[in-house]
Every structure is written in structure tokens, then in C-alpha cells.
Amino acid sequence: MKITIIGAGIIGTTSAYYLAKTGHDVEVIERQDGPGLETSFANAGMLTPSMADPWNDPSVL
């Protein structure tokens, strides 16, 4: 099966790798010059426990 993946971040490249490994014809489309140069580049999606407060904490009110 021919599969096109849009985005060569961590999810796109990992998905492409495992799909190709199982025999699929995979094409990855990326607007940057190489893989992992947007959100995956600077770990912008990271949440850390030190930056999160529970919503039910009385100090939030």
C-alpha cells in the first residue's frame, strides 16, 4: 500500500519507519529542509511537572 505522511517530526518519521518496515511504500512530505525541524526540534510540546498546577488547587482560585 502507498502511504503519504505529512510532517517529518518525531511522529511522522516514526510512523514512516514502522510502516516501511512492514512493507508499505511510504512517502514523507516535509516543508523544512530536513526532519525534526519544527515542534520536535525545540521540544515545544513538552510539559513538565514543575510547570503544572492542578486545577483543583485552592491557590488557583
C-alpha distance matrix in Angstrom:
0.0 3.8 6.3 10.0 12.8 16.3 19.0 19.5 21.9 22.0 19.5 17.0 17.4 17.4 14.2 12.5 14.3 13.4 9.6 9.9 12.4 10.3 8.1 5.2 6.0 8.3 11.1 14.2 16.8 20.3 23.6 25.7 26.3 24.6 22.9 25.0 27.7 28.1 28.4 27.3 29.8 33.0 31.9 32.8 31.3 33.5 36.0 38.8 41.3 44.2 43.0 42.5 45.3 44.9 45.4 48.1 50.2 53.7 53.8 51.0 53.3
3.8 0.0 3.8 6.8 10.1 13.4 16.2 16.9 19.7 20.3 18.0 15.0 15.5 16.4 13.4 11.1 13.5 13.6 9.9 9.8 13.1 12.0 9.7 6.1 4.6 5.9 7.8 11.0 13.3 17.0 20.1 22.4 23.0 21.6 20.2 22.5 24.9 25.4 26.1 25.2 27.5 30.7 30.0 30.8 29.6 32.0 34.8 37.7 40.4 43.1 41.8 41.4 44.3 44.2 44.7 47.6 49.6 53.0 52.9 49.9 52.3
6.3 3.8 0.0 3.8 6.6 10.0 12.8 13.7 16.3 17.1 14.6 11.6 12.6 13.6 10.4 8.6 11.7 11.9 8.4 9.3 12.7 12.1 10.8 7.0 6.1 4.8 6.3 8.5 10.8 14.3 17.5 19.8 20.8 19.3 17.6 19.5 21.9 22.0 22.5 21.7 24.2 27.3 26.5 27.2 25.8 28.4 31.1 34.1 36.8 39.5 38.1 37.7 40.6 40.5 41.0 43.9 45.9 49.3 49.1 46.2 48.6
10.0 6.8 3.8 0.0 3.8 6.5 9.6 11.1 14.0 15.4 13.3 9.9 11.4 13.2 10.5 8.6 12.2 13.3 10.5 11.2 14.8 14.9 13.9 10.2 8.5 5.8 4.8 5.8 7.3 10.8 13.9 16.4 17.7 16.5 15.0 17.0 18.9 19.0 19.8 19.4 21.7 24.8 24.3 24.7 23.7 26.5 29.4 32.6 35.5 37.9 36.2 36.1 39.1 39.2 39.6 42.8 44.6 47.8 47.5 44.4 46.8
12.8 10.1 6.6 3.8 0.0 3.8 6.3 7.9 10.4 11.9 9.7 6.3 8.5 10.5 8.2 7.1 10.9 12.2 10.3 11.5 14.8 15.4 15.2 11.9 10.8 7.4 6.2 4.7 6.2 8.7 12.0 14.2 15.8 14.3 12.3 13.7 15.8 15.6 16.1 15.7 18.2 21.1 20.5 20.9 19.9 22.7 25.6 28.8 31.8 34.1 32.5 32.4 35.5 35.8 36.3 39.5 41.1 44.4 43.9 41.0 43.5
16.3 13.4 10.0 6.5 3.8 0.0 3.8 6.9 9.2 11.8 10.1 7.0 9.7 12.3 10.7 10.0 13.6 15.3 13.9 15.0 18.2 19.1 18.9 15.6 14.3 10.7 8.5 5.9 4.9 6.3 9.0 11.5 13.9 12.9 11.3 12.3 13.6 12.9 13.8 14.1 16.4 19.1 18.9 18.8 18.1 21.3 24.3 27.6 30.8 32.8 30.8 30.9 34.0 34.5 34.9 38.2 39.8 42.9 42.2 39.1 41.6
19.0 16.2 12.8 9.6 6.3 3.8 0.0 3.8 5.7 8.8 8.2 5.5 7.9 10.8 10.4 10.1 13.1 15.2 14.8 15.7 18.5 20.0 20.2 17.4 16.2 12.4 10.3 6.7 5.8 4.9 7.6 9.1 11.6 10.2 8.1 8.6 10.0 9.4 10.3 10.5 12.6 15.4 15.4 15.5 15.3 18.3 21.5 24.7 28.1 29.9 28.0 28.5 31.7 32.6 33.2 36.6 37.9 41.0 40.1 37.2 39.8
19.5 16.9 13.7 11.1 7.9 6.9 3.8 0.0 3.8 6.7 7.4 4.8 5.2 8.7 9.5 8.8 10.9 13.6 13.9 14.3 16.7 18.8 19.2 17.0 15.8 12.0 10.2 6.5 6.9 5.5 8.7 8.7 10.1 7.7 4.8 5.9 8.2 8.9 10.1 9.0 10.7 14.1 14.2 15.2 15.3 17.8 21.3 24.1 27.5 29.3 27.8 28.6 32.1 33.1 34.2 37.5 38.5 41.8 40.7 38.1 41.0
21.9 19.7 16.3 14.0 10.4 9.2 5.7 3.8 0.0 3.8 5.5 5.2 6.0 8.3 9.8 10.5 12.0 14.3 15.3 16.2 18.0 20.1 21.2 19.2 18.6 14.9 13.6 10.1 10.5 8.6 10.9 10.3 12.0 9.4 5.9 4.4 7.2 7.2 7.2 5.5 8.1 11.1 10.6 11.8 11.7 14.1 17.6 20.4 23.8 25.6 24.1 25.0 28.5 29.6 30.8 34.2 35.0 38.3 37.2 34.7 37.7
22.0 20.3 17.1 15.4 11.9 11.8 8.8 6.7 3.8 0.0 3.8 5.6 5.5 6.0 8.4 10.0 10.6 12.3 14.1 15.4 16.4 18.6 20.2 18.8 18.9 15.5 15.1 12.0 13.3 12.1 14.6 13.8 15.1 12.0 8.2 6.4 9.8 10.0 8.9 6.1 9.1 11.7 10.2 12.2 11.4 12.9 16.3 18.7 21.9 24.0 23.1 23.8 27.3 28.3 29.8 32.9 33.8 37.2 36.3 34.0 37.1
19.5 18.0 14.6 13.3 9.7 10.1 8.2 7.4 5.5 3.8 0.0 3.8 5.6 5.2 5.9 8.4 9.9 10.8 12.0 14.0 15.3 16.7 18.5 16.7 17.2 13.9 13.9 11.3 12.8 12.4 15.3 15.4 17.1 14.3 10.6 9.5 12.6 12.1 10.7 8.9 12.3 14.6 12.7 14.0 12.3 14.2 17.1 19.8 22.7 25.2 24.1 24.2 27.5 28.0 29.2 32.3 33.5 37.0 36.5 33.9 36.9
17.0 15.0 11.6 9.9 6.3 7.0 5.5 4.8 5.2 5.6 3.8 0.0 3.8 5.5 5.2 6.1 8.6 10.2 10.5 12.0 14.1 15.6 16.6 14.4 14.3 10.7 10.3 7.5 9.2 9.4 12.7 13.3 14.9 12.3 9.0 9.1 12.1 12.0 11.7 10.3 13.2 16.1 15.0 16.1 15.0 17.3 20.4 23.2 26.3 28.6 27.3 27.5 30.8 31.4 32.4 35.5 36.8 40.3 39.6 37.0 39.8
17.4 15.5 12.6 11.4 8.5 9.7 7.9 5.2 6.0 5.5 5.6 3.8 0.0 3.8 5.4 5.0 6.0 8.7 9.8 10.4 12.0 14.4 15.4 13.9 13.6 10.3 10.1 7.7 10.2 10.2 13.7 13.5 14.1 10.9 7.6 8.4 11.9 12.9 13.1 10.8 13.0 16.2 15.5 17.3 16.6 18.4 21.7 24.1 27.3 29.5 28.6 29.1 32.5 33.3 34.7 37.7 38.8 42.3 41.6 39.1 42.1
17.4 16.4 13.6 13.2 10.5 12.3 10.8 8.7 8.3 6.0 5.2 5.5 3.8 0.0 3.8 5.4 5.1 6.4 8.6 9.9 10.5 12.6 14.5 13.6 14.4 11.6 12.6 10.8 13.6 13.9 17.3 17.1 17.8 14.4 10.9 11.0 14.7 15.4 14.7 12.1 14.7 17.5 16.0 18.0 16.8 18.0 20.9 23.1 25.9 28.5 27.9 28.1 31.5 32.0 33.5 36.3 37.5 41.1 40.6 38.3 41.4
14.2 13.4 10.4 10.5 8.2 10.7 10.4 9.5 9.8 8.4 5.9 5.2 5.4 3.8 0.0 3.8 5.4 5.4 6.1 8.5 9.8 10.9 12.6 11.0 12.1 9.4 10.9 9.7 12.7 13.9 17.4 18.1 19.1 16.2 12.9 13.3 16.7 16.9 16.3 14.3 17.3 20.0 18.4 19.9 18.2 19.8 22.5 25.1 27.7 30.5 29.6 29.5 32.6 32.8 33.9 36.8 38.3 41.9 41.6 39.1 42.0
12.5 11.1 8.6 8.6 7.1 10.0 10.1 8.8 10.5 10.0 8.4 6.1 5.0 5.4 3.8 0.0 3.8 5.6 5.2 5.9 8.4 10.0 10.7 8.9 9.1 6.1 7.7 7.1 10.7 12.4 16.1 16.8 17.4 14.5 11.8 13.3 16.5 17.4 17.5 15.5 18.0 21.1 20.1 21.7 20.6 22.4 25.4 28.0 30.8 33.3 32.5 32.6 35.8 36.2 37.3 40.2 41.7 45.2 44.8 42.3 45.1
14.3 13.5 11.7 12.2 10.9 13.6 13.1 10.9 12.0 10.6 9.9 8.6 6.0 5.1 5.4 3.8 0.0 3.8 5.6 5.3 6.0 8.8 10.1 9.7 10.5 8.4 10.4 10.1 13.7 15.0 18.7 18.8 18.7 15.4 12.7 14.1 17.6 19.0 19.0 16.4 18.5 21.7 20.6 22.8 21.7 23.0 26.0 28.1 30.9 33.4 32.9 33.2 36.5 36.9 38.4 41.2 42.5 46.1 45.7 43.4 46.4
13.4 13.6 11.9 13.3 12.2 15.3 15.2 13.6 14.3 12.3 10.8 10.2 8.7 6.4 5.4 5.6 3.8 0.0 3.8 5.4 4.9 6.4 8.9 8.9 11.1 9.8 12.5 12.7 16.3 17.8 21.6 21.9 22.2 19.0 16.0 16.9 20.6 21.4 20.9 18.4 21.0 23.8 22.2 24.3 22.7 23.7 26.3 28.4 30.8 33.7 33.3 33.2 36.3 36.3 37.8 40.4 41.8 45.6 45.4 43.2 46.1
9.6 9.9 8.4 10.5 10.3 13.9 14.8 13.9 15.3 14.1 12.0 10.5 9.8 8.6 6.1 5.2 5.6 3.8 0.0 3.8 5.4 5.3 6.7 5.5 7.9 7.0 10.3 11.3 14.9 17.2 20.9 21.9 22.4 19.6 16.9 18.3 21.6 22.3 22.1 20.0 22.7 25.7 24.3 25.9 24.3 25.8 28.4 30.8 33.2 36.1 35.5 35.2 38.2 38.1 39.3 41.9 43.6 47.2 47.2 44.7 47.5
9.9 9.8 9.3 11.2 11.5 15.0 15.7 14.3 16.2 15.4 14.0 12.0 10.4 9.9 8.5 5.9 5.3 5.4 3.8 0.0 3.8 5.3 5.1 4.8 6.2 6.0 9.4 11.0 14.8 17.1 20.9 21.6 21.4 18.6 16.5 18.5 21.8 23.0 23.3 21.1 23.3 26.6 25.6 27.4 26.3 27.8 30.7 32.9 35.6 38.3 37.7 37.7 40.9 41.0 42.3 45.0 46.6 50.2 50.0 47.5 50.4
12.4 13.1 12.7 14.8 14.8 18.2 18.5 16.7 18.0 16.4 15.3 14.1 12.0 10.5 9.8 8.4 6.0 4.9 5.4 3.8 0.0 3.8 5.5 7.3 9.5 9.8 13.1 14.4 18.2 20.1 23.9 24.2 23.9 20.8 18.4 20.1 23.6 25.0 25.0 22.3 24.5 27.6 26.4 28.6 27.3 28.3 31.0 32.9 35.4 38.1 37.9 37.9 41.1 41.1 42.7 45.2 46.6 50.4 50.2 48.0 51.0
10.3 12.0 12.1 14.9 15.4 19.1 20.0 18.8 20.1 18.6 16.7 15.6 14.4 12.6 10.9 10.0 8.8 6.4 5.3 5.3 3.8 0.0 3.8 6.0 9.4 10.5 14.2 15.9 19.6 22.0 25.8 26.6 26.6 23.7 21.2 22.7 26.2 27.2 26.9 24.6 27.1 30.1 28.6 30.5 28.8 30.0 32.4 34.5 36.7 39.7 39.4 39.1 42.0 41.7 43.1 45.5 47.2 50.9 51.0 48.7 51.5
8.1 9.7 10.8 13.9 15.2 18.9 20.2 19.2 21.2 20.2 18.5 16.6 15.4 14.5 12.6 10.7 10.1 8.9 6.7 5.1 5.5 3.8 0.0 3.8 6.6 8.9 12.6 15.1 18.8 21.5 25.2 26.3 26.1 23.5 21.5 23.6 26.8 28.0 28.2 26.1 28.3 31.6 30.4 32.2 30.8 32.3 34.9 37.2 39.6 42.5 42.0 41.7 44.7 44.6 45.8 48.3 50.0 53.7 53.7 51.3 54.0
5.2 6.1 7.0 10.2 11.9 15.6 17.4 17.0 19.2 18.8 16.7 14.4 13.9 13.6 11.0 8.9 9.7 8.9 5.5 4.8 7.3 6.0 3.8 0.0 3.8 5.9 9.6 12.3 15.7 18.8 22.4 23.9 24.0 21.7 19.8 21.9 24.9 25.8 26.1 24.4 26.8 30.0 29.0 30.4 29.0 30.8 33.5 36.1 38.6 41.4 40.6 40.3 43.3 43.2 44.1 46.8 48.6 52.2 52.2 49.6 52.2
6.0 4.6 6.1 8.5 10.8 14.3 16.2 15.8 18.6 18.9 17.2 14.3 13.6 14.4 12.1 9.1 10.5 11.1 7.9 6.2 9.5 9.4 6.6 3.8 0.0 3.8 6.9 10.3 13.4 16.7 20.1 21.7 21.6 19.8 18.4 21.0 23.6 24.7 25.6 24.1 26.1 29.5 28.9 30.3 29.2 31.4 34.3 37.0 39.8 42.4 41.4 41.3 44.4 44.5 45.4 48.2 50.0 53.5 53.2 50.5 53.1
8.3 5.9 4.8 5.8 7.4 10.7 12.4 12.0 14.9 15.5 13.9 10.7 10.3 11.6 9.4 6.1 8.4 9.8 7.0 6.0 9.8 10.5 8.9 5.9 3.8 0.0 3.8 6.6 10.0 13.1 16.6 18.2 18.4 16.4 14.9 17.3 19.9 20.9 21.8 20.4 22.4 25.8 25.3 26.5 25.7 27.9 30.9 33.7 36.6 39.1 37.9 38.0 41.2 41.4 42.3 45.3 46.9 50.4 50.0 47.2 49.9
11.1 7.8 6.3 4.8 6.2 8.5 10.3 10.2 13.6 15.1 13.9 10.3 10.1 12.6 10.9 7.7 10.4 12.5 10.3 9.4 13.1 14.2 12.6 9.6 6.9 3.8 0.0 3.8 6.5 9.9 13.3 15.0 15.3 13.9 12.9 15.7 17.7 18.7 20.1 19.1 20.8 24.3 24.2 25.2 24.7 27.3 30.5 33.4 36.5 38.7 37.3 37.6 40.8 41.3 42.1 45.2 46.8 50.1 49.5 46.7 49.3
14.2 11.0 8.5 5.8 4.7 5.9 6.7 6.5 10.1 12.0 11.3 7.5 7.7 10.8 9.7 7.1 10.1 12.7 11.3 11.0 14.4 15.9 15.1 12.3 10.3 6.6 3.8 0.0 3.8 6.5 10.1 11.7 12.4 10.8 9.5 12.1 14.0 14.9 16.4 15.5 17.1 20.6 20.6 21.5 21.3 23.9 27.2 30.1 33.4 35.4 33.9 34.3 37.7 38.4 39.1 42.4 43.8 47.1 46.3 43.5 46.1
16.8 13.3 10.8 7.3 6.2 4.9 5.8 6.9 10.5 13.3 12.8 9.2 10.2 13.6 12.7 10.7 13.7 16.3 14.9 14.8 18.2 19.6 18.8 15.7 13.4 10.0 6.5 3.8 0.0 3.8 6.9 9.2 10.6 10.1 9.7 12.1 13.0 13.5 15.5 15.4 16.7 20.0 20.5 20.8 20.9 23.9 27.3 30.4 33.8 35.5 33.7 34.2 37.5 38.4 38.9 42.3 43.6 46.7 45.8 42.8 45.4
20.3 17.0 14.3 10.8 8.7 6.3 4.9 5.5 8.6 12.1 12.4 9.4 10.2 13.9 13.9 12.4 15.0 17.8 17.2 17.1 20.1 22.0 21.5 18.8 16.7 13.1 9.9 6.5 3.8 0.0 3.8 5.6 7.6 7.4 7.3 9.3 9.5 10.1 12.5 12.8 13.5 16.7 17.7 18.0 18.6 21.6 25.1 28.1 31.6 33.1 31.2 32.0 35.4 36.6 37.2 40.7 41.8 44.8 43.6 40.7 43.4
23.6 20.1 17.5 13.9 12.0 9.0 7.6 8.7 10.9 14.6 15.3 12.7 13.7 17.3 17.4 16.1 18.7 21.6 20.9 20.9 23.9 25.8 25.2 22.4 20.1 16.6 13.3 10.1 6.9 3.8 0.0 3.8 6.8 8.3 9.3 10.8 9.5 9.7 12.7 13.8 13.9 16.7 18.3 18.0 19.2 22.3 25.7 28.8 32.4 33.5 31.3 32.4 35.7 37.1 37.5 41.2 42.1 44.9 43.5 40.5 43.1
25.7 22.4 19.8 16.4 14.2 11.5 9.1 8.7 10.3 13.8 15.4 13.3 13.5 17.1 18.1 16.8 18.8 21.9 21.9 21.6 24.2 26.6 26.3 23.9 21.7 18.2 15.0 11.7 9.2 5.6 3.8 0.0 3.8 5.5 7.3 8.6 6.7 8.0 11.6 12.2 11.4 14.3 16.4 16.6 18.3 21.1 24.7 27.5 31.2 32.0 30.1 31.5 35.0 36.7 37.5 41.1 41.7 44.5 42.9 40.1 42.9
26.3 23.0 20.8 17.7 15.8 13.9 11.6 10.1 12.0 15.1 17.1 14.9 14.1 17.8 19.1 17.4 18.7 22.2 22.4 21.4 23.9 26.6 26.1 24.0 21.6 18.4 15.3 12.4 10.6 7.6 6.8 3.8 0.0 3.8 7.2 9.5 8.0 10.6 14.2 14.0 12.6 15.8 18.1 18.9 20.9 23.3 27.0 29.4 33.2 34.0 32.3 34.0 37.6 39.4 40.4 44.0 44.4 47.4 45.6 43.0 45.9
24.6 21.6 19.3 16.5 14.3 12.9 10.2 7.7 9.4 12.0 14.3 12.3 10.9 14.4 16.2 14.5 15.4 19.0 19.6 18.6 20.8 23.7 23.5 21.7 19.8 16.4 13.9 10.8 10.1 7.4 8.3 5.5 3.8 0.0 3.8 6.7 6.6 9.7 12.8 11.7 10.6 14.2 16.1 17.5 19.1 21.2 25.0 27.3 31.0 32.0 30.7 32.3 35.9 37.7 38.9 42.4 42.8 45.9 44.3 41.9 44.9
22.9 20.2 17.6 15.0 12.3 11.3 8.1 4.8 5.9 8.2 10.6 9.0 7.6 10.9 12.9 11.8 12.7 16.0 16.9 16.5 18.4 21.2 21.5 19.8 18.4 14.9 12.9 9.5 9.7 7.3 9.3 7.3 7.2 3.8 0.0 3.8 5.7 8.4 10.6 8.8 8.8 12.6 13.6 15.3 16.4 18.4 22.1 24.5 28.1 29.4 28.2 29.6 33.2 34.7 36.1 39.5 40.0 43.3 41.9 39.4 42.5
25.0 22.5 19.5 17.0 13.7 12.3 8.6 5.9 4.4 6.4 9.5 9.1 8.4 11.0 13.3 13.3 14.1 16.9 18.3 18.5 20.1 22.7 23.6 21.9 21.0 17.3 15.7 12.1 12.1 9.3 10.8 8.6 9.5 6.7 3.8 0.0 3.8 5.9 7.3 5.1 5.3 9.0 9.9 11.7 12.8 14.7 18.4 20.8 24.5 25.7 24.4 25.9 29.5 31.2 32.6 36.0 36.4 39.6 38.2 35.8 39.0
27.7 24.9 21.9 18.9 15.8 13.6 10.0 8.2 7.2 9.8 12.6 12.1 11.9 14.7 16.7 16.5 17.6 20.6 21.6 21.8 23.6 26.2 26.8 24.9 23.6 19.9 17.7 14.0 13.0 9.5 9.5 6.7 8.0 6.6 5.7 3.8 0.0 3.8 6.8 6.4 4.7 8.0 10.1 11.2 13.2 15.4 19.1 21.5 25.2 26.0 24.4 26.2 29.8 31.7 33.0 36.5 36.7 39.7 38.0 35.6 38.6
28.1 25.4 22.0 19.0 15.6 12.9 9.4 8.9 7.2 10.0 12.1 12.0 12.9 15.4 16.9 17.4 19.0 21.4 22.3 23.0 25.0 27.2 28.0 25.8 24.7 20.9 18.7 14.9 13.5 10.1 9.7 8.0 10.6 9.7 8.4 5.9 3.8 0.0 3.8 5.5 5.2 7.2 8.8 8.6 10.6 13.3 16.8 19.6 23.3 24.1 22.1 23.6 27.1 28.9 29.9 33.5 33.9 36.8 35.1 32.5 35.4
28.4 26.1 22.5 19.8 16.1 13.8 10.3 10.1 7.2 8.9 10.7 11.7 13.1 14.7 16.3 17.5 19.0 20.9 22.1 23.3 25.0 26.9 28.2 26.1 25.6 21.8 20.1 16.4 15.5 12.5 12.7 11.6 14.2 12.8 10.6 7.3 6.8 3.8 0.0 3.8 5.4 6.0 6.1 5.4 6.8 9.7 13.2 16.1 19.8 20.8 18.8 20.0 23.5 25.3 26.3 29.9 30.3 33.3 31.7 29.2 32.2
27.3 25.2 21.7 19.4 15.7 14.1 10.5 9.0 5.5 6.1 8.9 10.3 10.8 12.1 14.3 15.5 16.4 18.4 20.0 21.1 22.3 24.6 26.1 24.4 24.1 20.4 19.1 15.5 15.4 12.8 13.8 12.2 14.0 11.7 8.8 5.1 6.4 5.5 3.8 0.0 3.8 5.8 5.2 6.9 7.8 9.6 13.4 15.9 19.5 20.8 19.4 20.8 24.4 26.1 27.6 31.0 31.3 34.5 33.1 30.8 34.0
29.8 27.5 24.2 21.7 18.2 16.4 12.6 10.7 8.1 9.1 12.3 13.2 13.0 14.7 17.3 18.0 18.5 21.0 22.7 23.3 24.5 27.1 28.3 26.8 26.1 22.4 20.8 17.1 16.7 13.5 13.9 11.4 12.6 10.6 8.8 5.3 4.7 5.2 5.4 3.8 0.0 3.8 5.8 7.7 10.0 11.4 15.1 17.1 20.9 21.5 20.2 22.2 25.9 28.0 29.6 33.0 33.0 36.1 34.3 32.1 35.4
33.0 30.7 27.3 24.8 21.1 19.1 15.4 14.1 11.1 11.7 14.6 16.1 16.2 17.5 20.0 21.1 21.7 23.8 25.7 26.6 27.6 30.1 31.6 30.0 29.5 25.8 24.3 20.6 20.0 16.7 16.7 14.3 15.8 14.2 12.6 9.0 8.0 7.2 6.0 5.8 3.8 0.0 3.8 5.3 8.4 9.2 12.6 14.4 18.2 18.4 17.0 19.3 22.9 25.4 27.0 30.4 30.1 33.0 31.0 29.0 32.3
31.9 30.0 26.5 24.3 20.5 18.9 15.4 14.2 10.6 10.2 12.7 15.0 15.5 16.0 18.4 20.1 20.6 22.2 24.3 25.6 26.4 28.6 30.4 29.0 28.9 25.3 24.2 20.6 20.5 17.7 18.3 16.4 18.1 16.1 13.6 9.9 10.1 8.8 6.1 5.2 5.8 3.8 0.0 3.8 5.5 5.7 9.4 11.4 15.2 15.9 14.7 16.5 20.3 22.4 24.2 27.5 27.4 30.5 28.8 26.8 30.2
32.8 30.8 27.2 24.7 20.9 18.8 15.5 15.2 11.8 12.2 14.0 16.1 17.3 18.0 19.9 21.7 22.8 24.3 25.9 27.4 28.6 30.5 32.2 30.4 30.3 26.5 25.2 21.5 20.8 18.0 18.0 16.6 18.9 17.5 15.3 11.7 11.2 8.6 5.4 6.9 7.7 5.3 3.8 0.0 3.8 5.6 8.6 11.3 15.0 15.6 13.5 15.1 18.7 20.8 22.1 25.7 25.7 28.6 26.8 24.5 27.7
31.3 29.6 25.8 23.7 19.9 18.1 15.3 15.3 11.7 11.4 12.3 15.0 16.6 16.8 18.2 20.6 21.7 22.7 24.3 26.3 27.3 28.8 30.8 29.0 29.2 25.7 24.7 21.3 20.9 18.6 19.2 18.3 20.9 19.1 16.4 12.8 13.2 10.6 6.8 7.8 10.0 8.4 5.5 3.8 0.0 3.8 6.6 10.0 13.4 14.8 12.7 13.5 17.0 18.6 19.8 23.3 23.7 26.9 25.6 23.1 26.3
33.5 32.0 28.4 26.5 22.7 21.3 18.3 17.8 14.1 12.9 14.2 17.3 18.4 18.0 19.8 22.4 23.0 23.7 25.8 27.8 28.3 30.0 32.3 30.8 31.4 27.9 27.3 23.9 23.9 21.6 22.3 21.1 23.3 21.2 18.4 14.7 15.4 13.3 9.7 9.6 11.4 9.2 5.7 5.6 3.8 0.0 3.8 6.5 10.1 11.6 10.2 11.3 15.0 16.8 18.8 22.0 22.0 25.3 23.9 21.9 25.3
36.0 34.8 31.1 29.4 25.6 24.3 21.5 21.3 17.6 16.3 17.1 20.4 21.7 20.9 22.5 25.4 26.0 26.3 28.4 30.7 31.0 32.4 34.9 33.5 34.3 30.9 30.5 27.2 27.3 25.1 25.7 24.7 27.0 25.0 22.1 18.4 19.1 16.8 13.2 13.4 15.1 12.6 9.4 8.6 6.6 3.8 0.0 3.8 6.8 8.6 7.1 7.6 11.3 13.1 15.2 18.3 18.2 21.6 20.3 18.4 21.9
38.8 37.7 34.1 32.6 28.8 27.6 24.7 24.1 20.4 18.7 19.8 23.2 24.1 23.1 25.1 28.0 28.1 28.4 30.8 32.9 32.9 34.5 37.2 36.1 37.0 33.7 33.4 30.1 30.4 28.1 28.8 27.5 29.4 27.3 24.5 20.8 21.5 19.6 16.1 15.9 17.1 14.4 11.4 11.3 10.0 6.5 3.8 0.0 3.8 5.4 5.5 6.7 10.3 12.5 15.4 18.0 17.3 20.6 19.2 18.0 21.7
41.3 40.4 36.8 35.5 31.8 30.8 28.1 27.5 23.8 21.9 22.7 26.3 27.3 25.9 27.7 30.8 30.9 30.8 33.2 35.6 35.4 36.7 39.6 38.6 39.8 36.6 36.5 33.4 33.8 31.6 32.4 31.2 33.2 31.0 28.1 24.5 25.2 23.3 19.8 19.5 20.9 18.2 15.2 15.0 13.4 10.1 6.8 3.8 0.0 3.8 5.4 5.3 8.0 10.0 13.4 15.4 14.4 17.8 16.7 16.0 19.7
44.2 43.1 39.5 37.9 34.1 32.8 29.9 29.3 25.6 24.0 25.2 28.6 29.5 28.5 30.5 33.3 33.4 33.7 36.1 38.3 38.1 39.7 42.5 41.4 42.4 39.1 38.7 35.4 35.5 33.1 33.5 32.0 34.0 32.0 29.4 25.7 26.0 24.1 20.8 20.8 21.5 18.4 15.9 15.6 14.8 11.6 8.6 5.4 3.8 0.0 3.8 5.8 8.1 11.1 14.3 16.3 14.4 17.4 15.5 15.2 19.0
43.0 41.8 38.1 36.2 32.5 30.8 28.0 27.8 24.1 23.1 24.1 27.3 28.6 27.9 29.6 32.5 32.9 33.3 35.5 37.7 37.9 39.4 42.0 40.6 41.4 37.9 37.3 33.9 33.7 31.2 31.3 30.1 32.3 30.7 28.2 24.4 24.4 22.1 18.8 19.4 20.2 17.0 14.7 13.5 12.7 10.2 7.1 5.5 5.4 3.8 0.0 3.8 6.8 10.2 12.6 15.3 13.9 16.7 14.6 13.5 17.2
42.5 41.4 37.7 36.1 32.4 30.9 28.5 28.6 25.0 23.8 24.2 27.5 29.1 28.1 29.5 32.6 33.2 33.2 35.2 37.7 37.9 39.1 41.7 40.3 41.3 38.0 37.6 34.3 34.2 32.0 32.4 31.5 34.0 32.3 29.6 25.9 26.2 23.6 20.0 20.8 22.2 19.3 16.5 15.1 13.5 11.3 7.6 6.7 5.3 5.8 3.8 0.0 3.8 6.6 9.1 11.9 11.0 14.2 12.8 11.3 15.0
45.3 44.3 40.6 39.1 35.5 34.0 31.7 32.1 28.5 27.3 27.5 30.8 32.5 31.5 32.6 35.8 36.5 36.3 38.2 40.9 41.1 42.0 44.7 43.3 44.4 41.2 40.8 37.7 37.5 35.4 35.7 35.0 37.6 35.9 33.2 29.5 29.8 27.1 23.5 24.4 25.9 22.9 20.3 18.7 17.0 15.0 11.3 10.3 8.0 8.1 6.8 3.8 0.0 3.8 6.3 8.5 7.2 10.4 9.3 8.0 11.7
44.9 44.2 40.5 39.2 35.8 34.5 32.6 33.1 29.6 28.3 28.0 31.4 33.3 32.0 32.8 36.2 36.9 36.3 38.1 41.0 41.1 41.7 44.6 43.2 44.5 41.4 41.3 38.4 38.4 36.6 37.1 36.7 39.4 37.7 34.7 31.2 31.7 28.9 25.3 26.1 28.0 25.4 22.4 20.8 18.6 16.8 13.1 12.5 10.0 11.1 10.2 6.6 3.8 0.0 3.8 5.5 5.5 9.3 9.6 8.2 11.2
45.4 44.7 41.0 39.6 36.3 34.9 33.2 34.2 30.8 29.8 29.2 32.4 34.7 33.5 33.9 37.3 38.4 37.8 39.3 42.3 42.7 43.1 45.8 44.1 45.4 42.3 42.1 39.1 38.9 37.2 37.5 37.5 40.4 38.9 36.1 32.6 33.0 29.9 26.3 27.6 29.6 27.0 24.2 22.1 19.8 18.8 15.2 15.4 13.4 14.3 12.6 9.1 6.3 3.8 0.0 3.8 5.6 8.4 9.2 6.7 8.9
48.1 47.6 43.9 42.8 39.5 38.2 36.6 37.5 34.2 32.9 32.3 35.5 37.7 36.3 36.8 40.2 41.2 40.4 41.9 45.0 45.2 45.5 48.3 46.8 48.2 45.3 45.2 42.4 42.3 40.7 41.2 41.1 44.0 42.4 39.5 36.0 36.5 33.5 29.9 31.0 33.0 30.4 27.5 25.7 23.3 22.0 18.3 18.0 15.4 16.3 15.3 11.9 8.5 5.5 3.8 0.0 3.8 6.2 8.6 7.4 8.6
50.2 49.6 45.9 44.6 41.1 39.8 37.9 38.5 35.0 33.8 33.5 36.8 38.8 37.5 38.3 41.7 42.5 41.8 43.6 46.6 46.6 47.2 50.0 48.6 50.0 46.9 46.8 43.8 43.6 41.8 42.1 41.7 44.4 42.8 40.0 36.4 36.7 33.9 30.3 31.3 33.0 30.1 27.4 25.7 23.7 22.0 18.2 17.3 14.4 14.4 13.9 11.0 7.2 5.5 5.6 3.8 0.0 3.9 5.5 5.6 7.7
53.7 53.0 49.3 47.8 44.4 42.9 41.0 41.8 38.3 37.2 37.0 40.3 42.3 41.1 41.9 45.2 46.1 45.6 47.2 50.2 50.4 50.9 53.7 52.2 53.5 50.4 50.1 47.1 46.7 44.8 44.9 44.5 47.4 45.9 43.3 39.6 39.7 36.8 33.3 34.5 36.1 33.0 30.5 28.6 26.9 25.3 21.6 20.6 17.8 17.4 16.7 14.2 10.4 9.3 8.4 6.2 3.9 0.0 3.8 5.4 5.6
53.8 52.9 49.1 47.5 43.9 42.2 40.1 40.7 37.2 36.3 36.5 39.6 41.6 40.6 41.6 44.8 45.7 45.4 47.2 50.0 50.2 51.0 53.7 52.2 53.2 50.0 49.5 46.3 45.8 43.6 43.5 42.9 45.6 44.3 41.9 38.2 38.0 35.1 31.7 33.1 34.3 31.0 28.8 26.8 25.6 23.9 20.3 19.2 16.7 15.5 14.6 12.8 9.3 9.6 9.2 8.6 5.5 3.8 0.0 3.8 5.4
51.0 49.9 46.2 44.4 41.0 39.1 37.2 38.1 34.7 34.0 33.9 37.0 39.1 38.3 39.1 42.3 43.4 43.2 44.7 47.5 48.0 48.7 51.3 49.6 50.5 47.2 46.7 43.5 42.8 40.7 40.5 40.1 43.0 41.9 39.4 35.8 35.6 32.5 29.2 30.8 32.1 29.0 26.8 24.5 23.1 21.9 18.4 18.0 16.0 15.2 13.5 11.3 8.0 8.2 6.7 7.4 5.6 5.4 3.8 0.0 3.8
53.3 52.3 48.6 46.8 43.5 41.6 39.8 41.0 37.7 37.1 36.9 39.8 42.1 41.4 42.0 45.1 46.4 46.1 47.5 50.4 51.0 51.5 54.0 52.2 53.1 49.9 49.3 46.1 45.4 43.4 43.1 42.9 45.9 44.9 42.5 39.0 38.6 35.4 32.2 34.0 35.4 32.3 30.2 27.7 26.3 25.3 21.9 21.7 19.7 19.0 17.2 15.0 11.7 11.2 8.9 8.6 7.7 5.6 5.4 3.8 0.0
